[in-house]
C-alpha cells in the first residue's frame, strides 16, 4: 500500500517532467486546436448568419427602431450565455473524442522515453497509430460503454446513505481506466489482464484518478489535464511493470 503511494508520487514527478517533451506537447495541443477551430466556426455562424437573420426577422415584425435594437441585443446576450455553457460542458468531451489517436501516440511516446527506446522514427509511430485508427476508435466506444455502465451503477450507490464515498472512488477509478487503457490496448491485455493490473495497482490508479478529477474540474487547466493524465497513468503502468521484471 505504501509502495503504491510512493509509486504515485514519483510517477507524478516523472509525468510533469515528461510532459515538457516537444512531441508530447505538440500531440497534446492538436486536439485542442481542432476543437477550438470547430467552436470558432460555430460562434461565427451564430454571431454571423443566425443573428443577421434574427435582426431581419425582427425588422419584419417591429416598426420601432428602438424595440428592434432592444430585442436584438437580448438575443445576442442569450446567444452568448448559451454558447458559453455549451462550450463549458462539451469542449472537454469533444476534445477527448478527437484526441483518441493522439493520446495513443502520447502514451507510446511516454513509454519509449521511460524505456530509452526513443530512437524509433516518430513518423513510423505516427503512421502505425493511424493504421490502427479504426481499432482505437472501436476500443474507445467499448470503453465508453463500460464507463457508462459503471457510472449508472455508481449513481445508484450514491442514493444509499454514505454511498457518495463509493461514487467518488468509482469515478476516480473510471477516469484512471480511461487513461491507462491506452497502455493496456498497446500491450494487448485481455479483460482478465486488465482486471489483474487494476487490482494490483488499485491505490495508485485511485489516487491518480482522484487528482485528475480535480484537474478536469478546473477551467483552462482541464484542456491539458487530459493528455497529462495519459502521461501520468502510462508512467505508473510502465514503472510498475519495470519493478516486477
C-alpha positions as CSV (number, residue, x, y, z in Angstrom):
1,X,0.0,0.0,0.0
2,X,2.8,2.4,0.9
3,X,4.7,1.3,-2.2
4,X,1.7,2.2,-4.4
5,X,1.5,5.6,-2.7
6,X,5.2,6.2,-3.3
7,X,4.8,5.0,-6.9
8,X,2.0,7.5,-7.5
9,X,4.1,10.4,-6.1
10,X,7.3,9.5,-8.1
11,X,5.2,8.9,-11.2
12,X,3.6,12.3,-11.0
13,X,7.0,14.0,-10.8
14,X,8.2,12.0,-13.8
15,X,5.0,12.8,-15.7
16,X,5.4,16.5,-15.1
17,X,9.0,16.3,-16.5
18,X,8.0,14.2,-19.5
19,X,5.1,16.4,-20.3
20,X,7.6,19.0,-21.4
21,X,8.8,16.8,-24.2
22,X,8.3,18.5,-27.6
23,X,6.3,15.8,-29.3
24,X,4.1,15.1,-26.3
25,X,3.2,18.8,-26.0
26,X,2.5,19.1,-29.8
27,X,0.3,16.0,-29.7
28,X,-1.5,17.4,-26.7
29,X,-2.2,20.7,-28.4
30,X,-3.5,19.3,-31.8
31,X,-6.9,18.2,-30.4
32,X,-7.3,21.4,-28.5
33,X,-6.6,23.4,-31.7
34,X,-9.0,21.3,-33.7
35,X,-11.7,21.7,-31.1
36,X,-11.1,25.5,-30.9
37,X,-11.4,25.8,-34.7
38,X,-14.7,23.9,-34.7
39,X,-16.2,26.1,-31.9
40,X,-14.8,29.2,-33.7
41,X,-16.9,28.3,-36.8
42,X,-19.9,27.6,-34.5
43,X,-19.6,31.0,-33.0
44,X,-19.0,32.6,-36.4
45,X,-22.3,31.0,-37.6
46,X,-24.2,32.1,-34.5
47,X,-22.9,35.6,-34.5
48,X,-23.0,36.0,-38.2
49,X,-25.8,34.3,-40.2
50,X,-28.1,33.5,-37.3
51,X,-28.1,36.9,-35.7
52,X,-28.3,38.6,-39.0
53,X,-31.4,36.6,-39.9
54,X,-32.8,37.3,-36.4
55,X,-32.5,41.0,-37.0
56,X,-34.2,40.8,-40.4
57,X,-37.0,38.8,-38.7
58,X,-37.4,41.4,-36.0
59,X,-37.5,44.2,-38.6
60,X,-40.3,42.4,-40.4
61,X,-42.4,42.3,-37.2
62,X,-41.4,45.5,-35.4
63,X,-41.5,49.0,-36.8
64,X,-40.0,50.7,-33.8
65,X,-36.2,51.0,-34.3
66,X,-35.5,51.1,-30.5
67,X,-37.6,48.0,-30.0
68,X,-35.7,46.2,-32.7
69,X,-32.3,47.1,-31.1
70,X,-33.5,46.1,-27.6
71,X,-34.8,42.7,-28.8
72,X,-31.7,42.2,-31.0
73,X,-29.3,42.7,-28.1
74,X,-31.4,40.5,-25.9
75,X,-30.9,37.7,-28.5
76,X,-27.2,38.5,-28.6
77,X,-27.0,38.2,-24.8
78,X,-28.9,34.9,-24.7
79,X,-26.8,33.5,-27.6
80,X,-23.6,34.4,-25.7
81,X,-24.7,32.9,-22.5
82,X,-25.9,29.7,-24.2
83,X,-22.7,29.4,-26.2
84,X,-20.7,29.8,-23.0
85,X,-22.5,26.9,-21.3
86,X,-22.4,24.7,-24.4
87,X,-18.6,25.2,-24.7
88,X,-18.1,24.8,-21.0
89,X,-19.9,21.4,-20.9
90,X,-19.0,20.0,-24.3
91,X,-15.5,21.2,-25.2
92,X,-13.5,18.8,-23.0
93,X,-15.8,15.9,-24.2
94,X,-15.3,16.9,-27.8
95,X,-11.5,17.2,-27.4
96,X,-11.3,13.8,-25.6
97,X,-13.0,12.2,-28.6
98,X,-10.8,13.9,-31.2
99,X,-7.7,13.1,-29.0
100,X,-8.1,9.3,-29.1
101,X,-5.4,8.6,-31.7
102,X,-3.2,11.4,-30.4
103,X,-3.5,10.0,-26.8
104,X,-2.4,6.6,-28.1
105,X,0.8,8.3,-29.6
106,X,1.3,10.2,-26.3
107,X,1.2,7.0,-24.3
108,X,3.5,5.3,-26.7
109,X,6.0,8.2,-26.7
110,X,5.9,8.3,-22.9
111,X,6.7,4.6,-22.7
112,X,9.6,5.0,-25.2
113,X,11.1,7.9,-23.2
114,X,10.9,5.8,-20.0
115,X,12.4,2.7,-21.5
116,X,15.0,4.6,-23.6
117,X,13.6,3.5,-26.9
118,X,13.2,7.0,-28.5
119,X,15.5,6.3,-31.4
120,X,12.5,4.9,-33.4
121,X,11.4,7.3,-36.2
122,X,8.5,9.4,-34.9
123,X,6.9,9.3,-38.4
124,X,6.7,5.5,-38.2
125,X,5.0,5.7,-34.8
126,X,2.5,8.3,-36.3
127,X,1.8,6.1,-39.3
128,X,1.4,2.9,-37.2
129,X,-1.1,4.7,-34.9
130,X,-3.3,5.8,-37.8
131,X,-3.2,2.4,-39.3
132,X,-4.8,1.3,-36.0
133,X,-7.2,4.2,-36.1
134,X,-10.3,2.1,-36.6
135,X,-9.3,-0.3,-33.7
136,X,-8.5,2.7,-31.5
137,X,-11.9,4.2,-32.1
138,X,-13.7,0.9,-31.6
139,X,-11.8,0.4,-28.4
140,X,-12.9,3.9,-27.4
141,X,-16.5,3.0,-28.0
142,X,-16.2,-0.1,-25.9
143,X,-14.5,1.9,-23.1
144,X,-17.4,4.5,-23.2
145,X,-20.0,1.7,-22.9
146,X,-18.1,0.2,-19.9
147,X,-17.7,3.6,-18.3
148,X,-21.4,4.5,-18.8
149,X,-22.4,1.1,-17.2
150,X,-20.3,1.7,-14.1
151,X,-21.4,5.4,-14.0
152,X,-25.1,4.3,-13.8
153,X,-24.1,1.8,-11.1
154,X,-22.3,4.5,-9.1
155,X,-25.3,6.7,-9.3
156,X,-27.4,4.0,-7.6
157,X,-24.7,3.7,-5.0
158,X,-24.9,7.4,-4.4
159,X,-28.5,7.1,-3.4
160,X,-27.5,4.9,-0.4
161,X,-26.6,6.8,2.8
162,X,-22.9,7.2,2.8
163,X,-22.7,5.8,-0.7
164,X,-21.3,9.1,-2.0
165,X,-17.8,7.9,-1.0
166,X,-18.3,4.8,-3.2
167,X,-19.3,7.1,-6.1
168,X,-16.2,9.2,-5.7
169,X,-14.0,6.1,-5.7
170,X,-15.7,4.6,-8.8
171,X,-15.5,8.0,-10.6
172,X,-11.7,8.2,-9.9
173,X,-11.1,4.6,-11.0
174,X,-13.1,5.1,-14.2
175,X,-11.1,8.2,-15.1
176,X,-7.8,6.3,-14.4
177,X,-9.0,3.5,-16.6
178,X,-9.7,5.9,-19.5
179,X,-6.0,7.0,-19.4
180,X,-4.3,3.7,-18.6
181,X,-6.4,1.9,-21.2
182,X,-4.0,3.1,-24.0
183,X,-1.2,1.1,-22.3
184,X,-3.5,-1.9,-21.9
185,X,-4.5,-1.8,-25.5
186,X,-0.9,-1.4,-26.8
187,X,0.1,-4.4,-24.7
188,X,-3.0,-6.3,-25.9
189,X,-4.1,-7.2,-22.4
190,X,-7.4,-9.1,-22.3
191,X,-10.2,-8.4,-19.8
192,X,-8.5,-10.7,-17.3
193,X,-5.2,-8.9,-17.7
194,X,-6.8,-5.5,-17.3
195,X,-8.7,-6.5,-14.1
196,X,-5.5,-8.1,-12.7
197,X,-3.5,-4.9,-13.4
198,X,-6.3,-2.8,-11.9
199,X,-6.4,-5.0,-8.7
200,X,-2.6,-4.9,-8.3
201,X,-2.4,-1.1,-8.7
202,X,-5.8,-0.1,-7.2
203,X,-4.5,2.5,-4.8
204,X,-2.2,4.1,-7.4
205,X,-5.0,4.3,-10.0
206,X,-7.4,5.6,-7.5
207,X,-5.1,8.4,-6.3
208,X,-4.1,9.4,-9.8
209,X,-7.7,9.3,-10.9
210,X,-8.8,11.4,-8.0
211,X,-6.2,14.0,-8.9
212,X,-7.3,14.0,-12.5
213,X,-11.0,14.5,-11.3
214,X,-9.9,17.7,-9.6
215,X,-7.8,19.0,-12.5
216,X,-10.6,18.3,-15.1
217,X,-12.9,20.4,-13.0
218,X,-10.7,23.5,-13.3
219,X,-11.3,25.6,-16.5
220,X,-8.4,26.1,-18.9
221,X,-6.3,23.6,-16.9
222,X,-8.7,20.9,-17.9
223,X,-7.6,21.2,-21.6
224,X,-4.1,20.0,-20.8
225,X,-5.3,17.7,-17.9
226,X,-6.5,15.1,-20.4
227,X,-3.1,14.5,-22.2
228,X,-1.3,14.9,-18.8
229,X,-3.5,12.1,-17.4
230,X,-2.4,9.8,-20.3
231,X,1.3,10.6,-19.5
232,X,0.7,10.1,-15.7
233,X,-1.1,6.8,-15.9
234,X,1.4,5.5,-18.6
235,X,4.2,6.3,-16.2
236,X,2.5,4.4,-13.4
237,X,1.9,1.4,-15.7
238,X,5.4,1.3,-17.1
239,X,7.2,1.8,-13.8
240,X,5.1,-0.9,-12.1
241,X,6.0,-3.4,-14.9
242,X,9.7,-2.4,-14.7
243,X,9.6,-3.0,-10.9
244,X,8.1,-6.5,-11.4
245,X,10.5,-7.5,-14.2
